[in-house]
C-alpha cells in the first residue's frame, strides 16, 4: 500500500542560473518509481538562487526516516550542497479499519 507523501525542500546557492534545472533532474532520478509530483518555485535574491520545492503524491515510504534513508542513498552532490532546509510528512495507510469513521 502507498503512503500519502508531502515533502518540502529549500535549496540556495550562489547564482549560476541553473539550480532549478539541476533540482528537476535530481528529483527525476531520486523519485523514480514513486507516484510523486513536484512544483518548483525559483527566484534570485541578491546574488543567490533560491528554489523552493513542494513534492506530493503517493510513495512506498512509511516514515520520514525512510525518506531520509532514501535521499542519503540516491541524492547527488548538487542536492546536498544546495539543500538548506526540508520538512517531511508521511501518512501511511491505516492498518485496521477506517481511521476517520472509527470502524476497526
NUNUKOL-716061 format. One record per residue (C-alpha): residue number from 0; residue in one letter; x, y, z. Coordinates in nm, 2 decimals. Example, Ala and Ser with C-alpha at 12.3 -4.5 7.8 and 13.67 -1.06 7.14 Angstrom:
2
(rec 0 'a' (1.23 -0.45 0.78))
(rec 1 's' (1.37 -0.11 0.71))
***
This chain:
104
(rec 0 'x' (0.00 0.00 0.00))
(rec 1 'x' (0.11 0.35 -0.06))
(rec 2 'x' (0.15 0.64 0.18))
(rec 3 'x' (0.04 1.00 0.13))
(rec 4 'x' (0.36 1.19 0.10))
(rec 5 'x' (0.44 1.56 0.14))
(rec 6 'x' (0.80 1.68 0.11))
(rec 7 'x' (0.91 2.04 0.11))
(rec 8 'x' (1.27 2.15 0.03))
(rec 9 'x' (1.46 2.47 0.02))
(rec 10 'x' (1.77 2.50 -0.20))
(rec 11 'x' (2.00 2.80 -0.20))
(rec 12 'x' (2.34 2.86 -0.37))
(rec 13 'x' (2.54 3.13 -0.55))
(rec 14 'x' (2.36 3.24 -0.87))
(rec 15 'x' (2.46 3.04 -1.17))
(rec 16 'x' (2.11 3.03 -1.34))
(rec 17 'x' (2.09 2.65 -1.34))
(rec 18 'x' (1.98 2.55 -0.99))
(rec 19 'x' (1.61 2.49 -1.08))
(rec 20 'x' (1.71 2.27 -1.38))
(rec 21 'x' (1.95 2.07 -1.16))
(rec 22 'x' (1.69 2.02 -0.89))
(rec 23 'x' (1.44 1.90 -1.15))
(rec 24 'x' (1.70 1.65 -1.29))
(rec 25 'x' (1.78 1.53 -0.93))
(rec 26 'x' (1.41 1.48 -0.85))
(rec 27 'x' (1.36 1.28 -1.17))
(rec 28 'x' (1.63 1.03 -1.05))
(rec 29 'x' (1.56 1.04 -0.68))
(rec 30 'x' (1.18 0.99 -0.70))
(rec 31 'x' (1.18 0.75 -1.00))
(rec 32 'x' (0.93 0.47 -0.93))
(rec 33 'x' (0.72 0.67 -0.68))
(rec 34 'x' (0.39 0.83 -0.77))
(rec 35 'x' (0.51 1.18 -0.68))
(rec 36 'x' (0.47 1.52 -0.85))
(rec 37 'x' (0.66 1.84 -0.77))
(rec 38 'x' (0.64 2.21 -0.81))
(rec 39 'x' (0.95 2.43 -0.81))
(rec 40 'x' (0.94 2.80 -0.73))
(rec 41 'x' (1.27 2.96 -0.82))
(rec 42 'x' (1.39 3.31 -0.78))
(rec 43 'x' (1.71 3.52 -0.75))
(rec 44 'x' (1.77 3.71 -0.43))
(rec 45 'x' (2.08 3.94 -0.43))
(rec 46 'x' (2.35 3.70 -0.57))
(rec 47 'x' (2.18 3.38 -0.47))
(rec 48 'x' (1.94 3.14 -0.64))
(rec 49 'x' (1.66 3.01 -0.43))
(rec 50 'x' (1.45 2.71 -0.52))
(rec 51 'x' (1.15 2.61 -0.30))
(rec 52 'x' (1.02 2.27 -0.40))
(rec 53 'x' (0.69 2.11 -0.30))
(rec 54 'x' (0.67 1.73 -0.36))
(rec 55 'x' (0.35 1.54 -0.30))
(rec 56 'x' (0.17 1.22 -0.40))
(rec 57 'x' (0.19 0.86 -0.31))
(rec 58 'x' (0.51 0.67 -0.21))
(rec 59 'x' (0.62 0.34 -0.07))
(rec 60 'x' (0.78 0.51 0.23))
(rec 61 'x' (0.61 0.46 0.57))
(rec 62 'x' (0.81 0.71 0.77))
(rec 63 'x' (1.01 1.03 0.74))
(rec 64 'x' (1.32 0.83 0.83))
(rec 65 'x' (1.27 0.61 0.53))
(rec 66 'x' (1.26 0.92 0.31))
(rec 67 'x' (1.59 1.04 0.47))
(rec 68 'x' (1.75 0.70 0.42))
(rec 69 'x' (1.64 0.70 0.05))
(rec 70 'x' (1.78 1.05 0.00))
(rec 71 'x' (2.11 0.96 0.16))
(rec 72 'x' (2.14 0.67 -0.09))
(rec 73 'x' (2.01 0.84 -0.40))
(rec 74 'x' (2.08 1.22 -0.39))
(rec 75 'x' (2.39 1.36 -0.55))
(rec 76 'x' (2.63 1.64 -0.46))
(rec 77 'x' (2.42 1.92 -0.61))
(rec 78 'x' (2.13 1.82 -0.40))
(rec 79 'x' (2.33 1.81 -0.07))
(rec 80 'x' (2.54 2.12 -0.15))
(rec 81 'x' (2.24 2.34 -0.22))
(rec 82 'x' (1.99 2.19 0.04))
(rec 83 'x' (1.93 2.44 0.32))
(rec 84 'x' (1.61 2.30 0.47))
(rec 85 'x' (1.34 2.04 0.45))
(rec 86 'x' (1.01 1.93 0.60))
(rec 87 'x' (0.85 1.59 0.55))
(rec 88 'x' (0.51 1.44 0.63))
(rec 89 'x' (0.43 1.08 0.56))
(rec 90 'x' (0.09 0.94 0.62))
(rec 91 'x' (0.09 0.56 0.59))
(rec 92 'x' (-0.23 0.38 0.52))
(rec 93 'x' (-0.43 0.27 0.82))
(rec 94 'x' (-0.35 -0.09 0.91))
(rec 95 'x' (-0.70 -0.17 1.05))
(rec 96 'x' (-1.03 -0.02 0.96))
(rec 97 'x' (-1.11 0.34 0.88))
(rec 98 'x' (-0.93 0.59 1.10))
(rec 99 'x' (-1.18 0.86 1.03))
(rec 100 'x' (-1.50 0.66 1.09))
(rec 101 'x' (-1.39 0.46 1.39))
(rec 102 'x' (-1.46 0.12 1.24))
(rec 103 'x' (-1.19 -0.13 1.31))
***
